[in-house]
Structures are given as structure tokens and as C-alpha cells.
Amino acid sequence: MKQLIESNASIKARIAECWGFQRKQIVLLELGYHDGWCDHAAFRVRGVGYSTDFKTLVMDPVWDEGAE
């Protein structure tokens, strides 16, 4: 049986709700899942990189635009 995973739209909504970003400005970069739910995410908003476990938010320069 194929396990369902949380959609990118749902993850963006959770990030926006937790941290106050606008959904349309969130660019998802790296996601980790546990039991089908995203439990950590790296993302960018207006060129600035962040990572979250949905309990804490960290500015993460590794994910800044142009850092790749």
C-alpha cells in the first residue's frame, strides 16, 4: 500500500501559520518526512534561507539565494 505524504501546499500553509510568512513567498528547498507528515523543512523567503522543525525557526545562510 502506497503511503500518502503531506502536500507542498499544506507544508507552505503550516510554515505561514507558524512563522507569519506569506504562502506565495515561500520557496520549499528540502523536506523531511515522518509517517507521511513533514517534520522539518528548509525554505527561502525573499532570498533569505530558513529551516524549521515547526517548533523552532532558524535563519540558515546555507539556503540563502546564491549560496548554492
Secondary structure, DSSP 8 states (H G I E B T S, - for coil): -------HHHHHHHHHHHH---GGGEEEEEEEEETTEEEEEEEEETTEEEEE-SS-EEE-GGGSTT--
